[in-house]
Structures are given as structure tokens and as C-alpha cells.
Amino acid sequence: MTAALFIQFAALIVFAAAILLGLLRFVRGPATPDRLVAADILTVIATAVLVVLAFLLESALYLDVALIYSVLAFVGIVALARVIETGKRT
């Protein structure tokens, strides 16, 4: 096993641990803003996983997917934060 391959798999293990911790905060978050921050963290981790996957599979398509996913996640998180802040759904 080469050093680069070892580092890539170690990064995926760290991402898996981060996803578990983010899910724990999402489920156990005492308040809605805590859950919103956990959802944002999970989207950032998912984007990072897509970037590492693009590197591992040597495919630029995953980079495009990561970019689109991160933009849509940002818009969704901002919309949810606005709903929480104002208390209105329209």
C-alpha cells in the first residue's frame, strides 16, 4: 500500500467519523439552530467527500457535482435560517 493511498483512506475514515458526529448533533441538538448548523456541517462534509472521490476515481464529473451540491445546500441552509429567524414560512 502506497503512502498516498493510505492517506486517502485515512481521510475517508475521518470523514466517516465527522459524519457520525454531525448526525449525532443533528438528532440530539437541543434547539433548532443546533440542528441547522449540523445540517450545514453535513453538507460541507458531503461536498468534501465528493471532492476526495473525484480525486480517487480521477473523474472531474464529481467536482461538478460537488460544486452544484454545495451551491444548492448553501441556498437551502440560508432559506431555512431565514424561516427560523422570522418565524414565517412565506
QUIKA-V537228 format. One record per residue. N is the residue number from 1. OMEGA is omega as a letter, one per 20 degrees, with the letter a starting at -180 (* if undefined). D_FIRST is the distance of its C-alpha to the first C-alpha in whole Angstrom. Layout:
n=N omega=OMEGA d_first=D_FIRST
n=N omega=OMEGA d_first=D_FIRST
This chain:
n=1 omega=a d_first=0
n=2 omega=a d_first=4
n=3 omega=a d_first=7
n=4 omega=r d_first=8
n=5 omega=r d_first=7
n=6 omega=r d_first=7
n=7 omega=r d_first=10
n=8 omega=r d_first=11
n=9 omega=r d_first=11
n=10 omega=r d_first=12
n=11 omega=r d_first=15
n=12 omega=r d_first=16
n=13 omega=r d_first=16
n=14 omega=r d_first=19
n=15 omega=r d_first=20
n=16 omega=r d_first=21
n=17 omega=r d_first=22
n=18 omega=r d_first=25
n=19 omega=r d_first=26
n=20 omega=r d_first=27
n=21 omega=r d_first=29
n=22 omega=r d_first=30
n=23 omega=r d_first=31
n=24 omega=r d_first=33
n=25 omega=r d_first=35
n=26 omega=a d_first=36
n=27 omega=a d_first=37
n=28 omega=a d_first=39
n=29 omega=a d_first=40
n=30 omega=a d_first=43
n=31 omega=a d_first=45
n=32 omega=r d_first=44
n=33 omega=r d_first=43
n=34 omega=r d_first=40
n=35 omega=r d_first=39
n=36 omega=r d_first=39
n=37 omega=r d_first=37
n=38 omega=r d_first=35
n=39 omega=r d_first=35
n=40 omega=r d_first=34
n=41 omega=a d_first=31
n=42 omega=r d_first=30
n=43 omega=r d_first=31
n=44 omega=r d_first=29
n=45 omega=r d_first=26
n=46 omega=r d_first=26
n=47 omega=r d_first=26
n=48 omega=r d_first=23
n=49 omega=r d_first=21
n=50 omega=r d_first=23
n=51 omega=r d_first=22
n=52 omega=r d_first=18
n=53 omega=r d_first=18
n=54 omega=r d_first=20
n=55 omega=a d_first=17
n=56 omega=a d_first=14
n=57 omega=a d_first=17
n=58 omega=a d_first=18
n=59 omega=a d_first=22
n=60 omega=r d_first=25
n=61 omega=r d_first=26
n=62 omega=r d_first=25
n=63 omega=r d_first=26
n=64 omega=r d_first=29
n=65 omega=r d_first=29
n=66 omega=r d_first=28
n=67 omega=a d_first=31
n=68 omega=r d_first=33
n=69 omega=a d_first=32
n=70 omega=r d_first=32
n=71 omega=r d_first=36
n=72 omega=r d_first=37
n=73 omega=r d_first=36
n=74 omega=r d_first=37
n=75 omega=r d_first=41
n=76 omega=a d_first=40
n=77 omega=r d_first=40
n=78 omega=r d_first=43
n=79 omega=r d_first=45
n=80 omega=r d_first=44
n=81 omega=r d_first=45
n=82 omega=r d_first=48
n=83 omega=r d_first=49
n=84 omega=a d_first=49
n=85 omega=a d_first=50
n=86 omega=a d_first=53
n=87 omega=r d_first=54
n=88 omega=r d_first=55
n=89 omega=r d_first=53
n=90 omega=* d_first=55
